[in-house]
Amino acid sequence: MCFGAKAPNIVYQGPSQEDIDANQASLDAFQQQISDQQSQFQSQLQAQIDQANQDTEDLQARLASEATAAAAASAAQQNTAYATTVQETAMPEGAQTTAARTKKKTGTKTLKIGKSAAPAAAGAGLNISSGGYA
């Protein structure tokens, strides 16, 4: 052991100012790149939303015009149909018609339901055997 030696001098030395500046510049560049990407994405997304809204408006307008045309065609067809059915007075051959419903033939009824409460008591009408099984 050395008793006469001095204790070592420990000095903490962190990164240099150049390293700190380089890291800060890298972080600033990264932040700018993210900001540019976000603004580009936002503009693309807004363009897609605007296009979808325009397509929806066009589709609604087209459907409205088709509905109007279909309603006019339906009204014209109904008017024509009523005019032709009035002229048709004779029943065509093979036409299906409705007739009165005939009563269904049923057999005799075998189930008889008692109307009084006495025979319908608990166990009434049951055939309970008392023999053979224990």
C-alpha positions, 0 to 999 in steps of 0.5 A: 500500500502506498500511504504517501500517494494523493487521492485521484482527482475525479472530474466529471466531464459531460458532452461538449458544447459542440455535441449538444449543439449537434443534437439540438440541430438534429432534433430541430430538423426532425421536428421540422420534418414532422411538421412538414409531413403533418401539414402535407397529410392534412392538405391531402386529407382535406382535399379527399374530404372536399372531393368526397363532399362534392361527389356526395352532392353530385350523387344526391342531385342525380338521385333527386333528378332520377326520382323526379323522372321516375315519379313522372313516369309512374304517374303517366303509367298509372294514368294510362293503366286506369284508362285501359282498365276502364275499357276492359269489361268482359272477363278474359278466358282463364281468369282467376276469380274468388268464390265463397269459402266452403265449410270444411267437413269435419268428423265427430268430435271425440274430446269432451270437456266437462263444464262443471268444476266437480269432475275436473278436480285433481286426479279426476279422469286419471286411470291410476293403477294400484297394482304391480309396482312397488 
